[in-house]
Amino acid sequence: MPSKSKKTKSAGRFGARYGKRVRDKLVKVEEKQRKKQTCPFCSKVGVKRLSKGIWKCSRCEKKFAGGTYYLDK
């Protein structure tokens, strides 16, 4: 399978399917969900998404439920 290009980013896996607008929205959501986020308990950047709505802070080791794709402030 060919690798994704810089221009299409993570949506490159879909090729020419589903339309440009849908793929662009997907890229925005995926970039935001994969960044480390601020922990609501210790207020430090270190929270990673484990699965849908499950988050874990690497600093204070707390595991908690939150937003599906990214934490709201």
N, C-alpha and C positions, 0 to 999 in steps of 0.2 A: 504494500500500500504506500502511495507517495506521501511524503511529509507535507505538513501544512506550510504555507508560505507566510512571509511577514505581513503582507497586505491583508490577508483574510484572517489571520490570527487563529484563535481556537475554533472558529466556525469553518475553517478550511476542510475539516473532516466531512462536511456535507456536500462539498463540490458545488455544482451549479443548482442544486435543489433548494426549494423553500423560499426563494426570493431574497434580494439584498437587504431589505429593511428588516426582515425577521432575523437574518444572520447577524446584522449589526447590533440589534437589541440584545441578542444572545451574548455577543462578545462583551458588551458593557456589563451585563449581569455577572458573567463568569470572571471578569477581571476584578470586579468589586468583591465577589465572594471568596476569591483565593488570596486576597491580601490579609495580613494580620490585622486584627481589629482591637479596639480598646476594651479592656475588661471592665465590666460594671462593678466588680468587687474591689479590685486593687488599683484601678484606673491606669494601668500600664498597657502598652501595646504588646500583645502576645496571644490573643485568642485566635484559634484556628477552628475551622468548621470540620467536624468529624463526619457528619451525615446530615440529612435534612433536619434542620432545626436543633441539632445537637452541637454544642460548642464546648471547647476546652481551653482553659488558660494555661499556658506553659509556665507562667511565673508563679501563680498561687495554686496551681493544680486543681482548680475547681472545674467541675463539669456541670453544665446547665443547659436549659432549653431557651431558645430565643427565636429570632426570625429565621425563615427558611433559607434565604440566600445570603443575607447580611444582617448584622446587628443594627437596630435603630438606636439613635442616641437620645 
